[in-house]
Amino acid sequence: MLTSLQNPLVKEIRKLHQAKYRRQQQRFLLEGTHLVQEALEVAYPLDTVCYTPLWQERHGDLATGVKLHAREIHLVSPAVVAALATTVHPDGVVAVAPQLSSTRSPSLTGVGMLVEALQDPGNLGTMIRTAVAANADGLWLTADSVAPDHPKVLRASAGQWFHLPLTVVTDLEGTLAAWKQQSVQLVATDARADLSYWQVDLTLPTVFLLGNEGAGLSSPCLDRADLRVSIPMQGQVESLNVAVAGALLLYEAARKRRGGGSGVPGL
C-alpha cells in the first residue's frame, strides 16, 4: 500500500491538478466513485486507479470492475487519496484517464450548443449535464474557454461528461461556415434582440450560440447567426446565468420537437 506523499507516482498524479500538465501528458483526473463508475459504464480507458482499503470494502463490485478494466491499480492510504484529489473530502478513489482525441465533425441533425469563451467550470459541467438530459447532439467550446477536463467540470457534470460529444473548436469561422453549408440554423442569444426564443422554429437542425458570462457573444458570432433571440425577463434582471439560458433553449427545442407548437409555452 502506498502511504508516502513523496512517492514518484503520487507526485506525478498530483501534477495533473494543473492544466499545463494535463495538456502535456494528455491525461486528466477522475475523482470519486460516481465518475469512475460512469467511466466503466462506457468502457472509457483508465490508466491508473488509486483507492483505499475502505473504499474497496464498500464498493467490492466496482473495485472488481476497476481491476478488470484499468491498466494499473494501487492500494493507497487515505492521506494519499487526499493529496491526489482536488476536493476537500474525497470519497476514497482517484483515477487517471487518457485524453481521447475527438473525431466528431461539426455536423448534426438535431440540436447543439456552441459556447464562446466560457470561463466557469461549474457552468460548463452544468451545461453538459443539461445537454445530455435534453438529448442534445453535442456541445462545442471555443479554444479560449475553460478546459473540458478541469476537475470541477467533470464533477459538475455529475458523470454525464462521458455521455456527450464535446468538441473544442480551434477554427470558429470555419465551423460556423460548415454548419451554414449544411443548412444548420444558427441561433444567437442577444439580450437586445426583439425576437423571443419562444417564436423560433426549433424543429430544424439548430445550434444555439451562447457567449461569455460577462461579455456575451463576439461580433463574428453574432454576425454569422441566422437569428438573434432574447429570453424575456421581468423586473430589473439584465441577464441569466449562461447555464440557465442554455437549459431554457434546449428544453424549448425539445418541447417543439415533440410537437409542442411554435408559440409561447403554457406556464
N, C-alpha and C positions, 0 to 999 in steps of 0.2 A: 504494500500500500504506500502510495506517495504521500509524504507528510511535510516535506520541506518546500518552502516557498522559493528556495534558491535552486530547485531542480531545473535543469535546462528546458524540459518540456513545459513546465509551469511558466517559466519566463517567456518562452516562445508564444504560448497561447495568450498570455496577458498582453502581448504586443498588439493583438487583434482588437483591443479596446480602441485603438487609434485608426482612423480612416486610411491614413497613408500606408500603414502596414497591411490592412485588408486589401488595398489595391495592389500592393507589391506582391503579396503572397497569393492573391486571388482566392482568399478564404474568408469565412466570417463565422460568428459565434451564434449558437443556438442555446439559449438559457432557459432552463425549466422543462418540466415534464411535458407540458402541452405541446411545445414546439418540437421536441424530439418525437413525440407520438405522431404529430402531423407529418413530419419528415418521413417517418417509417411508412405511414399510410400511402404516401405517393411514391415510395421507393426512392426518395432523394438520397444521394450518396452521402455518407458520413465518414470523414477521415479519422477523427479521434473522438471518443466519448469518455468523459471522466465522471464518475459518480461515487457517492459514499456508500458504506455498507448498509446504513439505514434506508437509503433510497432503494437499493437493490432488494432489501427485505420487503419494503412496502409495495414495490412495483415489479414483482417477480416476472410476470408475463412480458412486460415491456422490456425488462432487462434481458430476458432471453432473446427477444426480437433484436435488440441492440447488438447482442453478441453475434447473431447470425448475419447482421447487415453491415456493421461498422468494420472499418479496416483495422482499427486499433482501440483497445479497451484498457482503461486504467481505473483501479480502485483507489480512491483518494480520501483524505481526511476532510472533515467539514471546513477546516481552516483553508485548505487548498481550494475547495469549491468557492468559498467566499472570495478568495483572491482572484480566481479565474472569471467570476461573474461581474457584471457591471451593476447588478441590482443590489439593494441593501440586504435583503433577506432571500438569498437563493434557496431553492427547494431541494437541492442535492444532486443536480445533474447539469453538466455543461458539455456541449458538443461543438466540434469544429467541422464545418462543411465547406466543400469547394464551391466557388462561384462558377456556375454553368453559363456559358455564353448563349445569348438568346438568338434563335434562328427565325423569330417571328418577323414577318414583313408588315409594313404599315397598311394593311388592308383588313376590312371587317365587313360583316353583313348585318350586324345588329347595332349596338350602342357601345361607345367607349368614351374615355376621358383623356384629354391631354392637359397636363398641368405645367405651367411655366414658372420656373424659379421658386418652387415650393421649398420652404426652409424648415418648417417644423416637423420633426419625425413623428410626433403624435398625430398630426393631421394626415400625414401620408399613410400611416398604419390604419387609421380610421377609414380613409378613403378606399384602401384595399379591401378592408372587411366589408364595407358597404357595397363596393362594386361586385364582389362575389355574391352577396345576398340579393342584389338586384339583377343578377345574371348578365352583367356587362361582358363584352368580348375581351376587354383589356384596358390597361392603363398605361399611358405614355408620359414620361417625365423629360423635361429639358435637362441638358447636362449640367446646368448650374443649380440644380435642385439638390436637396438633401440626398445622401447616398441611400439607395434602396436597401442595402444590407446593414444599415445602422441598427444596433441592438434595440433601440426604442421603437423603430419602425416595425420590426418583427413582433415585438411584444404587443404593440398597439393593434396589430392586425389580427390578434387572437388566433394565430395559426393559419389564417387564410392567405398569407403570403405565398404559400405553396400551391394555391389553387387558382391564381390569377396570372395570366400573361402580363408581365411588367417589363417595359422596354425603355431604356434611356435613349433619348433622341439626340444624336450629335449633329444632324442636319435638319434644323427645324423647317426651313424654307422648302427643302426637298420633300420632307414628309408631308407637309400641308399640300404641296403641289400634287404629290402622288395620290392623296385622298381625293382631291378635286377631280383628277383624271378618272378616278374610279367612281365618280358620282356620289361620293360620300358628302353628306351635308355637314358643314362646319358651323356650329352654333356657339358664338362667343358670349360670355357673360359681361354685361356692361351696365353699371348702375344708372347710367344716363339714358339707356335705351327706352323708347316708348313702347316697344313690343314686349309683352309679358311672355314668360316661358310657357304659360298655360295655352297661349294662342298659336303655338308652333306645331306643325305636323311632325311628330317624332316617330312615326311608323317607318320613315325612310332610314336607311343606314346613316347614322349620325355620330359625330364626335363632338362632345362638349369641350370647349376651350376655357380653362379657368386659370386665373393668374395668381401672382404672388400675394401673400397675406396682406401686405401693406400697399404695394404699388399697383396691383391688378395686372391686366394683360398689357403687353407691349404693343406699340403701334403696328408692327408687322403682323402680329397675330390678329389684331382687330381688323386690319385691312384685308387679310386673307379670308375672313369669315364670310359665309353666305348670309348669316343673320346675326344680329346682336339682340340679346334678350336681357331683361331685368327680372329680378324676383321682387314682387310687390311687398312693401314693408310699411308698417304703420308707426305712428309716433315719431320719435327723433332718431330712430335707428338708421344709420347710414349704410351699413353693410353687415353681411353674415360671415361667420367663420367659413373658410373655404371648404372644409369637410362637410359642413351642414349644407352649403349650397350645392355641392356635388351630389349629396344624398337626395335632395329635393328634385334635382334634374333627372337623375337616374330612375327614381321611382315614378316620376311623371311619365317618362318614356315607357316604363314597364306598364303603367296603367293604360296608356294609349295603345300599346301593342296588344293588350288583352281586350281591346275593343271598348275602352273607356271613353271614347269620343275626343273631340278636339277643343271643347270649351273649358270653362273653369270647373275644376273638380268640386264635388259636393264636400262640405265640411261637417 
